[in-house]
Amino acid sequence: MNQYYHNKFFKSVNPPVTSGHFNDVVMIDNDEATCKGTKYLLDLGHKRIGFVNGPAGIRIFDKRLQGYKKALQENGIELDESLIVEGEQSSKTAESAVRQFLAQALPPTAIFTTSDLVAIAVLRTVQKSGLKVPEDISVMGFDDIPVASLIFRLNQTLTRKKAKKLPKI
C-alpha cells in the first residue's frame, strides 16, 4: 500500500481501530476495547473484576491489561493484583485462575478474559464449581470467535472486534 492510500485510510478510520507499528496492518485498539469492556462490567455494578490475560510481554496482552487498569482507575476502583492472572491462553490457565479467584475471601463478581477460548474454559470451570452465570458471576470474553455465539447465549457477554466499513482503495 503506498503512503498516499495508507494515510487516506487511517484518517478515515475511527477508534477502536488503529495503525500499529507495522506497515500495512490494521489492528484493534486493544487497550481501548478492554477499557470499554471493563467499564461495561463496572456499569453493571461489578467492583471486583477478575482479569485473565495472556502472557506478559506480548504487546496485545500488555495493551489489554493497560485497558483494564485504566477503566478501574477512571472509576475510582483500587487495583487488586490478586484479581489478575497472566499466562498461556489455555484451559489450564483459565481453570487455575477461576480456582484462585473463588478461593479469595472476597471473590470477583465478574471475570474478564482476553480471549473467547479462555472465556469458554472459565465458564466451564465456574459452572463445575456450582456457580451460575450470570446469577452468581458474570463472564466476559474478547474476540467474538464464531463458536462463542453457540456457547455464550443470552447470559454472557463478549467484546466484539469490529471495525467500521473500510474505505475502497
C-alpha positions in Angstrom: 0.0 0.0 0.0 1.6 3.3 -1.0 1.9 6.1 1.5 -1.0 8.2 0.0 -3.5 5.4 0.4 -2.1 4.4 3.8 -2.6 8.0 5.1 -6.1 8.3 3.5 -7.2 5.1 5.0 -6.0 5.8 8.6 -7.5 9.3 8.5 -10.9 7.7 7.7 -10.9 5.1 10.4 -12.2 5.9 13.9 -11.1 4.1 17.1 -11.0 1.4 18.2 -9.0 0.6 15.1 -5.5 1.9 15.0 -2.4 1.7 12.9 0.2 -0.4 14.6 3.9 0.0 14.2 3.8 -2.4 11.3 3.4 -1.4 7.7 0.0 -2.1 6.1 -1.5 -3.6 9.2 -4.8 -2.6 10.8 -5.1 -3.6 14.4 -7.8 -3.2 17.1 -7.1 -0.7 19.8 -6.7 -3.4 22.5 -6.4 -1.1 25.5 -9.5 1.0 24.5 -11.6 -2.1 23.7 -10.6 -3.7 27.0 -11.2 -0.4 28.9 -14.7 -0.3 27.4 -15.5 -3.9 28.2 -14.3 -3.4 31.8 -16.4 -0.2 32.1 -19.4 -2.1 30.9 -18.9 -4.6 33.8 -18.4 -1.7 36.2 -21.6 -0.1 34.9 -23.4 -3.3 35.7 -22.3 -2.9 39.4 -19.3 -5.1 39.5 -16.5 -3.7 41.6 -14.3 -6.8 41.8 -13.5 -8.0 38.3 -11.1 -10.9 37.8 -8.9 -10.4 34.7 -7.4 -13.5 32.9 -4.8 -12.2 30.4 -2.4 -13.8 28.0 1.4 -13.9 28.7 3.1 -10.7 29.9 5.5 -9.1 27.4 3.3 -9.7 24.4 2.1 -6.3 23.1 -1.6 -7.3 22.6 -1.9 -8.6 26.1 0.1 -5.8 27.7 -2.3 -3.3 26.0 -5.4 -5.3 27.2 -4.0 -5.2 30.7 -3.5 -1.4 30.4 -7.1 -1.0 29.4 -8.3 -3.0 32.3 -6.2 -0.9 34.7 -7.3 2.3 33.1 -11.0 1.5 33.5 -10.5 0.7 37.2 -8.6 3.9 37.8 -11.1 6.1 35.9 -13.9 4.6 38.1 -12.0 5.0 41.4 -11.5 1.3 41.9 -8.2 0.4 43.6 -6.2 -2.2 41.6 -6.1 -5.6 43.3 -3.2 -7.6 41.8 -4.8 -10.8 43.2 -7.5 -10.3 40.6 -5.0 -10.5 37.6 -3.8 -13.8 36.2 -1.4 -13.9 33.3 -0.4 -17.0 31.4 -0.9 -19.0 28.3 -4.2 -18.8 26.5 -5.3 -22.2 27.6 -8.0 -24.1 29.6 -5.3 -24.9 32.2 -4.7 -21.2 32.8 -8.5 -20.5 32.9 -9.1 -23.3 35.4 -6.3 -22.2 37.6 -7.5 -18.6 37.5 -11.0 -19.5 38.5 -9.8 -21.6 41.4 -7.6 -18.8 42.5 -10.4 -16.2 42.3 -13.0 -18.3 44.0 -10.6 -19.2 46.9 -10.4 -15.5 47.8 -12.2 -14.1 50.9 -13.9 -11.6 48.5 -14.0 -13.4 45.1 -14.8 -11.4 42.0 -18.3 -11.0 40.8 -17.2 -10.9 37.2 -14.3 -12.3 35.2 -13.0 -10.6 32.1 -10.9 -12.8 29.8 -8.8 -11.6 26.9 -9.9 -14.3 24.6 -13.1 -16.2 23.9 -11.4 -19.6 24.1 -10.3 -18.8 27.7 -13.8 -17.4 28.5 -15.3 -20.8 27.4 -12.9 -22.6 29.8 -13.7 -20.1 32.6 -17.4 -20.6 32.0 -17.0 -24.4 32.2 -14.9 -24.2 35.4 -17.3 -21.7 37.0 -20.2 -24.0 36.3 -18.3 -27.0 37.6 -17.8 -25.1 40.9 -21.6 -24.9 41.2 -22.0 -21.2 40.4 -24.4 -19.9 37.8 -23.7 -17.4 35.1 -24.8 -14.6 35.3 -26.7 -15.0 38.5 -23.6 -15.6 40.7 -20.8 -14.4 38.5 -20.5 -12.7 35.1 -18.1 -13.8 32.4 -16.8 -11.6 29.6 -14.8 -12.9 26.6 -12.9 -11.0 23.9 -12.7 -11.7 20.2 -16.2 -12.9 19.1 -15.0 -16.1 17.6 -17.8 -18.0 15.7 -18.1 -20.8 18.2 -18.6 -18.3 21.1 -22.1 -17.4 19.9 -23.1 -21.1 20.3 -21.8 -21.3 23.8 -22.4 -17.8 25.1 -26.2 -17.5 24.7 -28.0 -14.6 26.3 -26.3 -14.6 29.7 -22.7 -14.0 28.9 -21.0 -11.0 27.3 -18.4 -10.9 24.5 -16.4 -7.9 23.4 -16.5 -7.9 19.6 -13.7 -6.7 17.4 -15.5 -4.5 14.9 -14.1 -2.0 12.5 -16.0 0.5 10.6 -16.5 -0.3 6.9 -13.2 0.0 5.3 -12.9 2.7 2.5 -12.3 1.5 -1.0 -8.7 2.0 -2.1 
